[in-house]
Amino acid sequence: MTWRTPSSLKWLIVKHSRLQGELELLRRQSTELDRQAAEQRERVDEAKRNLQAIERALGLHDIKVDPNDIEGVQPHVDKPLYKHGDLSRLIFSALKSTDGWLSTGAVVQHATGYTYDNIDHEMYEKVRRTFRKRMRALVIKGMIERKASADHRGHTLWRLVKSTD
């Protein structure tokens, strides 16, 4: 004999299962955030100790400097997306893969596989700006060529400099 599970009971079981899974995920995330917060507190304490050591050393110097008169400088928070030289290598390999002109988006897609549709839009725009900025610098160095194109919706096109042998 088979039993038929009432739909209301099935709904409760599924709801319980999903909430149980969500709770486990939240606990794991909470544990990770606690670990990150503890690491951050350690870095703050170390920075305070280093600052106090520098202030003591300033007090021992012949020329007196009041540490309160020294203004703090904020460090860079955003790290570069690519290591030194990697971005140029990606651009050159993408431009070598074709004989003609490529748009900025096509260079990004050839080099990384990213498109506007398969990655977060903000991240895509950041990557695209990074590529465009580097390609402009390569144009100034005479390594690639640039032209505006009407048939690509006004997008800039890029290609390797053609050698005149």
N, C-alpha and C positions, 0 to 999 in steps of 0.2 A: 504494500500500500504506500502510495506516495503522498506526501503532505504538500500542500500548496502554502507558500509563505505569503501572508497578506502584504499588500503593497505598502501599507503604513509601517509594518515591521521592517520590511526591506529598506524603506527610506531611512528609518532610524539606524539600522545597521550600517548603511553606506555613510550616513552623516557622521556616525561615531567613528568609523574607520578614517574618514577624511580629517576630522578634527584631531584624532589621535596622531595621525601623520604630521599634521600642521604643528601640533604641540611639540613633537619630537624635533622637527626642523627648527622651531623657535628656540628650543632648549640648546641645540647645537650652536645656533647663531649667537645666543646669549653667552655661552661658554667662550666662544671665539672672541666676542666683543670684550668680555671680562679680561681675557688674556692680553688683548691689544691695549686695553686701558692700563693694565699693570705694567706693560712694557713702556707705555707713554709716561707713566708716573716715574719709572726708573730713569728715563731720559731727562725728565724735568729735574729730578734730584741731582743727576750727574751734571747738568748744565749749571745748576745753582752752585754746586761745589766748585766747578771750574771758574765761575764768575767770582766767587768769594776769594779763590786763590789769586786770581788776577788783581782783584782789588787790594789784597794784602801786599802783593808785589808792587803795585803802584804807590802804596803808602811808604814803601821802603826806598823808593827812588829819590835821588837828590832834588830833582825838579818835582815839586808837588803838583799833583793833578787830582782834582776832586772827581771821583767816579760818577757822581750824580750829574756832572756837567757833560758827560759823554752820552751822546744820543745813540740809541739802538738802531741797527740796520737789519731789516727783515731779510732772511735768506730766500732764495728762489724755491718755490713750492713745486712747480710743475717741472718734471724731469723731461728731457727730450724724448721724443717718440722713438728715435733711432740712434744707434751708436754712431760715433764719428766715422764718416766714410760710407756707412751702409746705405744711406739715402741716395747718394750719388750713384753707387753701384746698382741699386734698384732702378733708378731712372735710366741709366745707360743700357742696362739689359733690356728694359721695356722698349726703348727707342731702337735698339739694335734688332729687336724681334720683328720690326716692320720696316719696309723700305720707304714709306711715305710719312705723312704728318699724322700725329696723334694729338687728341685733345687731352686736357689735364685729367679728366675723368678716365679716359682710356689708359693713360700712363699709370694712374693709381690702380686701375683694375688689373692691368698686365703685371704690375709689380707686386701687388698685395692680394688681389682677388676681391678686394672690397668694392662694393657698389653702394649706391644710395639706398637700395632695397634690402641688402643682406647684412647691414650693420647699423648700429645706432646712428641716427642722423647727425647728432652733435659730434660724435667721434669721426664720422665720415668727413664732415666739413673741416674738422681739425687736421685730419690726415691730408685732405686735399689742399688746404692752405699751406701746410708744411711742404708738400711736393711743389706747389706753385712758387713758393718763396725760394726754394732751392733751385728750381729751374730758371728763375729770373737771374739768380746769381751765376748760374752756368752760362746764360746768354751773355752776361757782362764779361765773363772770362773768355768768351768766344768758342765755347765747346759745343753748344747747341744753338739752333735757330728758333725764332719765334715769329708767328704771324697771326693776326686776327682773321677770323673766317666768318663770312656771312652765312655759309651753308651749314655751319655747325652751331646755329643759334647765337652767333657772336662770341663763341668760346675761343679762347686762344689755342693755337695749334703749335706743336713742338716737333722738332726732328734733329737728328745729329747733323753737325755741319758737314756739308758735302766737300770732300777733298777735291782740289783742282789739279789733278795729276796730269 
